[in-house]
Amino acid sequence: MAIDEAGIRRTLETIIDPQLGKGLVTLGLVEKIDVQPTGVTLTLSTEASDPEDNRPLEEAIRQAMHAMAQLEGSPLPELEITFARKVRLTEQSSSSQENPLANVRHVIAVGAGKGGVGKSTSAVALALGLARTGARVGLLDGDIYGPSIPTMLGLEDEVVKVRGSTMLPFEAHGIKSVSIGKLVEPDKALIWRGPMAHGAFKQLALQTDWGELDYLLVDLPPGTGDVPLTLAQLLPLTGAVLVCTPQRVAQDDARRAARMFQQLEVEILGVIENMSAYTDPDGNVHDIFGEGGAEILAQTMGLPFLGRLPIHPSIRINLDEGAPDRCFNTDPGLTAALEGLASGLASRVSLLEHAGETTRPTLDIS
């Protein structure tokens, strides 16, 4: 019996995703099956940024196809397997009636319980890391009290451009961005009451021409104030990332931030430990702020741990100079850490999406 598309689909459905417990066809990973006399071409969607991550799945498919050919008594034709990287549109974000940013597929908050833990640094690292995989990425500097994204992205000399009543985002280092820091005088103290903070954030989010994005990362102010509440009410969040340093006091504040997101019914996508350790020129590792505190926090709260960002001089130098992309080309260990954070976040988003757990939070304030 000749191998046909229906038989191939049945075979692919027997390959079960170990995390979701469903077959490849049910998960919608099979994009195309092309059966020709000369061979079979399979195209599957993937969130993996590294082709090596697809090798186990490819091997499982080849073994299953070989077993099917033996069962059918037909020789296995030439088999070509292609993985097309694709960020899927969630059901809730596909509706323009529910989502004021209908062309933005995933909105991800980056928050922290306290200031000074490297939240903005982590947001920039995640944005650039995702963009380097081919994703379309935007970064909204929602830290309206202390915006630092213009410095980190080297936007000091850029001029805000407006089309009608819509602001055009800056484009640098492969990402789009906006910041309240580019709308006020550089040395002006930003003194905001609640309604003013709400209005400023809403304007940045909704009156910017983001175009089509796979990810919009939102760098939040530290703490549990007005802006996170506004964000949860305004946009359908895929989830939030928490940034924490290893020491106890940062853990305590991060735990409060986690409880805030949980109370807002926002999925916590993971925890990042920033300033995890410093390796001196002799190779000695110094745990300046303690060891593993953020990972312990994640374990005790049942949250995913995305990884560690080390203390590295080039991070400070490159972000001060507005050249964050250099961090990916400075040191192999640092590059691996940065790419690992972005890959972990993309995988977590993909996992939740396939499981159907990405929902819009609701909040009633009385």
C-alpha positions in Angstrom: 0.0 0.0 0.0 1.4 3.4 -1.0 2.1 6.0 1.7 -0.5 8.8 1.6 -1.2 12.0 3.5 -3.9 10.5 5.8 -1.5 7.8 6.9 1.2 10.3 7.6 -1.1 12.4 9.7 -2.1 9.4 11.7 1.5 8.6 12.2 2.4 12.1 13.3 -0.4 12.1 15.8 1.2 9.2 17.6 4.2 11.4 18.4 3.2 12.9 21.8 4.6 16.2 23.1 6.0 15.1 26.5 4.9 18.4 28.2 1.4 18.8 26.8 0.5 15.1 26.3 -1.0 15.6 22.9 0.0 14.6 19.3 1.6 16.9 16.8 -1.5 17.1 14.7 -3.7 18.0 17.6 -1.3 20.7 18.7 -1.4 22.2 15.2 2.3 21.8 14.7 1.9 20.2 11.3 1.8 23.0 8.7 2.1 21.0 5.5 2.4 17.5 4.1 3.5 17.2 0.5 3.5 13.6 -0.9 5.2 13.2 -4.3 6.4 10.2 -6.2 10.0 11.3 -5.5 9.5 11.8 -1.8 7.7 13.3 1.2 8.2 16.8 2.5 6.9 17.7 6.0 6.7 21.3 7.3 6.2 21.8 11.0 6.0 25.0 13.0 8.3 25.5 15.9 9.2 28.1 18.6 12.8 26.9 18.9 15.4 29.5 18.0 18.2 27.0 17.8 17.8 24.3 15.0 19.6 21.8 17.3 16.5 21.9 19.6 14.4 20.3 16.9 16.7 17.3 16.4 15.0 15.0 19.0 11.6 15.7 17.3 13.0 15.2 13.9 14.5 11.8 14.9 11.2 10.7 16.5 9.4 11.6 13.2 11.8 9.7 11.1 11.6 6.6 13.3 7.7 6.8 13.3 7.7 7.1 9.5 10.1 4.2 9.1 7.8 2.1 11.3 4.8 3.1 9.3 6.5 2.2 6.0 7.4 -1.3 7.3 3.8 -1.8 8.5 2.4 -0.8 5.1 5.0 -3.0 3.3 6.2 0.0 1.3 9.7 1.4 1.1 10.2 4.7 3.0 10.5 7.4 0.4 12.9 10.3 0.6 11.8 12.3 3.6 12.5 16.0 4.0 11.5 17.6 7.3 11.4 21.4 7.6 10.8 23.4 10.7 9.3 26.9 10.2 9.7 29.2 13.1 6.3 30.7 13.9 4.8 32.6 16.8 1.1 31.7 17.0 -1.7 34.2 17.4 -3.7 33.5 20.5 -7.4 33.3 20.4 -8.0 36.2 22.7 -5.5 38.5 20.8 -7.0 37.7 17.4 -10.1 39.7 18.3 -9.8 43.4 17.7 -12.9 44.0 19.8 -11.1 42.7 22.9 -7.6 43.7 22.1 -6.9 47.4 21.4 -3.5 46.2 19.9 -4.9 43.6 17.6 -1.7 43.3 15.6 0.4 42.5 18.7 0.4 38.8 19.4 1.9 38.6 22.9 2.1 41.4 25.5 4.6 40.5 28.2 5.1 42.6 31.4 8.6 42.8 32.9 8.4 43.7 36.5 10.2 43.7 39.9 9.2 44.2 43.5 11.9 46.8 44.0 14.1 49.2 42.0 17.8 48.6 41.2 17.5 44.9 40.4 18.1 45.3 36.7 14.6 45.1 35.4 15.2 47.5 32.5 18.4 45.7 31.7 16.6 42.4 31.6 13.8 43.8 29.5 16.3 45.1 26.9 18.1 41.7 27.0 14.9 39.8 26.4 13.8 42.1 23.6 17.1 41.9 21.7 17.3 38.2 22.3 13.9 37.5 20.9 14.6 39.8 17.9 17.8 37.9 17.2 15.7 34.8 16.6 13.7 36.6 13.9 10.7 37.6 16.0 9.2 41.1 15.6 9.6 42.8 18.9 8.6 46.0 20.5 9.6 47.5 23.9 7.4 49.9 25.8 9.2 51.8 28.5 6.4 51.9 31.0 8.7 53.0 33.9 7.2 56.5 33.7 9.0 57.6 36.9 12.5 56.6 35.9 12.7 55.9 32.2 16.1 54.4 31.2 15.4 52.7 27.9 16.4 55.8 25.8 19.9 55.6 27.3 20.2 51.8 27.0 19.1 51.9 23.3 21.1 55.0 22.4 18.1 57.1 21.6 19.3 60.4 23.2 19.7 62.2 19.8 16.6 60.7 18.2 13.5 63.0 17.6 10.0 61.9 18.3 8.0 61.6 15.1 4.2 61.8 14.9 1.7 61.0 12.2 -1.6 62.7 12.9 -2.3 61.7 16.5 -0.2 58.6 16.4 3.4 58.4 17.6 5.9 56.4 15.5 8.1 54.1 17.5 11.9 54.4 17.4 13.6 51.5 15.6 17.1 50.5 16.8 19.0 47.3 17.3 16.2 45.4 15.5 13.4 46.4 17.9 10.7 49.1 18.1 10.4 51.2 21.2 8.8 54.2 22.9 9.5 55.9 26.2 8.1 58.8 28.2 11.7 59.8 28.5 11.6 61.0 24.9 8.5 63.2 25.6 9.8 65.3 28.4 12.9 67.3 29.1 15.9 65.0 30.0 16.4 66.5 33.5 12.7 67.0 34.3 11.5 65.3 37.5 8.5 63.1 36.6 6.0 63.7 39.4 2.9 61.7 38.6 -0.3 61.2 40.5 -2.4 58.1 39.8 -4.6 59.5 37.0 -1.6 61.1 35.3 0.4 57.9 35.4 -2.6 56.0 34.0 -3.1 58.6 31.2 0.6 58.7 30.3 0.9 54.9 30.1 -2.3 54.6 28.1 -1.0 57.1 25.6 2.3 55.4 25.1 0.6 52.0 24.6 -2.3 52.9 22.5 -1.2 55.9 20.5 1.9 54.3 19.1 1.9 52.7 15.6 3.4 49.4 16.6 2.6 47.7 13.4 2.6 43.9 13.5 4.6 42.4 16.5 5.2 39.0 17.8 6.1 40.3 21.2 5.6 43.6 23.0 7.6 43.8 26.2 6.5 46.3 28.8 9.2 47.6 31.2 7.1 48.4 34.3 8.0 50.7 37.2 9.2 48.8 40.3 6.6 47.9 42.9 2.9 47.3 42.8 1.4 50.7 41.9 -0.8 52.3 39.3 0.9 51.2 36.1 0.7 47.5 36.5 -3.0 47.9 37.3 -3.5 50.0 34.2 -1.6 47.5 32.1 -3.7 44.6 33.4 -6.9 46.4 32.6 -5.8 47.9 29.3 -4.2 45.0 27.4 -4.6 41.2 27.2 -1.4 40.1 28.8 0.2 36.8 27.9 2.0 37.0 31.1 4.7 38.6 33.2 8.4 38.1 33.9 9.8 38.9 37.3 13.4 40.1 37.8 15.1 39.5 41.2 18.6 39.6 42.5 19.9 36.8 44.8 19.7 38.6 48.2 16.9 38.1 50.7 15.5 41.6 50.6 15.0 41.4 46.8 13.3 38.1 47.2 10.8 39.5 49.7 9.8 42.3 47.3 9.7 40.0 44.3 7.4 37.7 46.2 5.0 40.7 46.7 5.2 41.5 43.0 4.4 37.9 42.2 1.3 37.9 44.5 0.2 41.1 42.7 0.3 39.5 39.3 -1.4 36.4 40.7 -4.2 38.6 42.2 -4.6 40.2 38.8 -4.8 36.7 37.2 -1.7 37.4 35.1 0.3 34.3 34.3 3.9 34.5 35.6 6.0 33.3 32.7 9.2 33.0 34.8 11.7 34.5 37.1 15.1 35.9 36.1 18.0 36.2 38.6 20.0 39.2 37.7 23.5 40.1 39.1 23.8 36.4 39.9 27.6 36.2 40.2 30.9 37.8 39.0 33.7 35.9 37.5 37.1 37.6 37.8 39.9 37.5 35.2 41.4 34.5 37.0 38.2 32.5 36.7 37.1 32.8 40.3 33.4 33.1 40.9 32.2 35.7 43.4 28.6 35.6 44.7 28.5 39.3 45.6 24.7 39.4 46.3 24.3 35.8 47.5 23.7 32.6 45.6 20.6 31.2 43.9 18.1 33.4 45.8 15.8 34.0 42.8 15.8 30.3 41.8 14.8 29.5 45.4 12.0 32.0 45.2 10.8 30.4 42.0 10.9 26.9 43.5 9.1 27.9 46.7 6.4 29.7 44.8 6.0 27.1 42.0 7.2 29.5 39.3 9.3 28.7 36.2 12.9 29.8 36.5 14.2 31.3 33.2 17.9 31.6 34.1 20.6 33.8 35.5 22.2 37.0 34.1 25.7 37.4 35.5 27.5 40.5 36.7 29.6 41.4 33.6 31.3 44.7 33.0 30.3 44.7 29.3 26.6 44.9 30.2 27.1 48.2 32.1 29.5 49.6 29.5 27.4 48.7 26.4 24.1 49.8 27.9 25.6 53.1 29.1 26.8 53.6 25.5 23.5 52.7 24.0 24.9 49.6 22.3 23.2 46.6 23.9 23.7 44.4 20.9 27.4 44.3 21.7 26.6 42.2 24.8 25.7 39.3 22.5 29.2 39.4 20.9 31.5 40.0 23.9 31.9 36.8 25.8 30.6 33.3 24.9 29.3 32.7 28.5 27.4 36.0 28.5 26.0 35.3 25.0 24.7 31.9 26.1 23.1 33.5 29.2 21.3 36.2 27.2 20.1 33.8 24.5 19.0 31.3 27.1 16.7 33.9 28.8 15.0 34.7 25.5 14.7 31.1 24.4 13.3 30.2 27.8 10.7 32.9 27.6 9.7 32.0 24.0 9.3 28.3 25.0 7.2 29.2 28.0 4.9 31.4 25.9 4.6 28.6 23.3 3.9 26.0 26.0 1.1 28.1 27.5 -0.4 28.8 24.1 -0.5 25.2 23.0 -2.1 24.3 26.3 -4.7 27.0 25.8 -3.9 28.8 29.0 -3.3 32.3 27.7 -6.3 34.4 28.9 -7.0 38.0 29.4 -6.9 39.1 33.1 -9.9 40.8 34.6 -9.9 43.2 37.5 -12.6 45.1 39.3 -11.5 48.0 41.5 -13.9 49.4 44.0 
